[in-house]
């Protein structure tokens, strides 16, 4: 094999890993983001990353062997994209909890994450996360982490392991913890209002506290959500800043153990 074949092989594998990761990457995976632009972005990233990740092409490779290598890179990219999306899943969970607590879960608006409609708080947190990604220059850091992933995880080197399984499981469980932490102020406010109206119902049984509490929960929930949105953004930013390191950690866990 000559040098040109090695570059072509490496560029093709980089393209498939990058395309699969962008398929699940926050903001870029939105149905509103054109597929052609996503493919073009994958091609540009491949041109940037390939010169620093040249690896020898397999000698006398069969079509079946190349197909297996491509599937490995696609699987690797999907896993990296899934890990990159964890924070957005936590923010979506936070929005769902808040919507249920204050009674706005039935109010929907156009969702940039899908072709349908979503809860209004889900849309707010989505745009908040998208703004944080570009404000923190996370797209640049993720590009550097993606390039370094080929140093810790060479092409056709990925394999499953129990440490990887436990790490992904821990991150998945962390989504629920993060979502609850970000929704905690609204949850606490809703609990206090429910407790207050429970006491009122015991003191004045004739008052329909179930119906009266809705307006108080809605008003208090919106006020608390607005006043604590800065704290929510700080929590989300702390999680987003760790994404490049998380990406490399998962890549290391995918790498074969020598």
C-alpha angles and dihedrals in degrees: 000000000000129000094264092057091051091052092048093049094047093046091051093050092046090051093053093047092048094045091051092048093049089050087071101022114121117264093000091065092058115120087232089063107088114248092220091055090049090052091047090050090051090052092050092048089049091054090051097045101037099074090059096043104048112156129175116267116237114266115244092353117188123224090251091053092051090048090054091050091050092049090051092053092046091050090048091050092048091052092049090048091049091053090048090055096053095097092052090051088054091050091049090052090049090052092049092051092049092047092052094045097052096034101249097114090103092056109089136179137182110301120217088199096063142012092257136055131289141187114288093239090053090057091048094051091045092056089043091055092045091051091049092051093059095035091056091045086238092152089064094047091048090052089054091047090049091053091049090050088075089058094054096031113035122201113287089009100107121116136162121251140171094251088056091049092051092045094052090044090052092050092049092052088046089062090068092046092049093046092051092048092053092046094044098101093054091043091052092048092049091049092051092049091049090049092049094051090046089059090046091052090055092048097042109025093179093066115095095226093171092066096034094053094061095074092045092049092049095049096042092044093053092047094048092044091052095046094046097042089100090057090048089052091050092051091048091047091052090054094043093052089061094055097095091051091045090051092054093044092055090046090053091050089052092052117099116260113239 
